[in-house]
């Protein structure tokens, strides 16, 4: 009944098993399958880090600007970044950019 009283008092209640699983999940970094960039996405990120524009990236990699934007969208999603600068910062933090 302690859990019922705790909930009634507005305190959170988790069983030890659930709390343990939750903490394990929080402490464990995302697996490579969840955040791994493709080779092309890494290439695009490296060029972004150099300050290259989408047009210049497209010309260098022989792809369209739309494809560059698609790669960047995937990079942002995988790295949890909102823009180019954040993606580059995360890339350095995770050792993707050296």
C-alpha positions as CSV (number, residue, x, y, z in Angstrom):
1,X,0.0,0.0,0.0
2,X,3.0,2.3,0.2
3,X,2.9,2.8,-3.5
4,X,-0.8,3.8,-3.4
5,X,0.0,6.3,-0.6
6,X,3.0,7.7,-2.5
7,X,0.9,8.1,-5.7
8,X,-1.9,9.8,-3.6
9,X,0.7,12.2,-2.3
10,X,1.7,13.1,-5.8
11,X,5.1,11.3,-5.8
12,X,6.2,9.1,-8.7
13,X,6.1,5.4,-8.2
14,X,8.1,2.9,-10.3
15,X,8.8,-0.7,-9.5
16,X,12.5,-1.5,-9.0
17,X,12.5,-3.6,-12.2
18,X,11.0,-0.8,-14.3
19,X,13.4,1.8,-12.7
20,X,16.4,-0.5,-13.4
21,X,15.4,-1.0,-17.1
22,X,14.8,2.8,-17.5
23,X,18.2,3.7,-16.0
24,X,19.9,1.1,-18.2
25,X,18.3,2.6,-21.3
26,X,19.2,6.1,-20.3
27,X,22.8,5.3,-19.6
28,X,23.3,3.2,-22.7
29,X,24.3,5.4,-25.7
30,X,22.3,4.9,-28.9
31,X,23.5,1.9,-30.9
32,X,25.4,2.3,-34.2
33,X,22.4,1.2,-36.2
34,X,20.3,4.1,-34.7
35,X,22.8,6.9,-35.4
36,X,25.4,5.7,-37.9
37,X,25.8,8.0,-40.8
38,X,26.2,6.5,-44.3
39,X,29.5,7.1,-46.1
40,X,27.8,9.8,-48.3
41,X,26.3,11.5,-45.2
42,X,29.7,11.6,-43.6
43,X,31.1,13.1,-46.8
44,X,28.5,15.8,-46.9
45,X,29.0,16.6,-43.2
46,X,32.8,16.9,-43.7
47,X,32.1,19.4,-46.5
48,X,29.6,21.3,-44.4
49,X,32.3,21.5,-41.7
50,X,34.6,23.1,-44.2
51,X,32.0,25.8,-44.9
52,X,31.0,24.5,-48.3
53,X,27.6,25.5,-49.7
54,X,25.0,23.0,-50.8
55,X,25.7,24.1,-54.4
56,X,29.4,23.5,-54.0
57,X,28.8,20.1,-52.3
58,X,26.6,19.1,-55.1
59,X,29.2,20.0,-57.7
60,X,32.0,18.3,-55.8
61,X,30.1,15.0,-55.2
62,X,28.4,15.0,-58.7
63,X,24.9,15.0,-57.1
64,X,22.0,17.4,-57.2
65,X,21.4,20.1,-54.6
66,X,18.2,18.4,-53.7
67,X,20.1,15.2,-52.9
68,X,22.5,17.2,-50.7
69,X,19.5,18.6,-48.8
70,X,18.2,15.1,-48.4
71,X,21.5,13.9,-47.0
72,X,21.6,16.9,-44.6
73,X,18.0,16.1,-43.5
74,X,19.2,12.6,-42.6
75,X,22.3,13.9,-40.9
76,X,20.3,16.3,-38.8
77,X,17.9,13.6,-37.8
78,X,20.6,11.0,-36.9
79,X,22.6,13.5,-34.9
80,X,19.7,15.3,-33.3
81,X,20.8,18.6,-34.8
82,X,18.6,21.5,-35.9
83,X,21.0,23.1,-38.3
84,X,24.4,22.9,-40.0
85,X,26.3,24.4,-37.1
86,X,24.8,22.0,-34.6
87,X,25.5,19.0,-36.9
88,X,29.1,20.0,-37.2
89,X,29.4,20.4,-33.4
90,X,27.9,17.0,-32.8
91,X,30.1,15.5,-35.5
92,X,33.2,16.8,-33.6
93,X,31.8,15.7,-30.2
94,X,31.1,12.1,-31.5
95,X,34.4,11.9,-33.3
96,X,32.8,11.7,-36.7
97,X,34.8,14.7,-37.9
98,X,38.0,14.0,-36.1
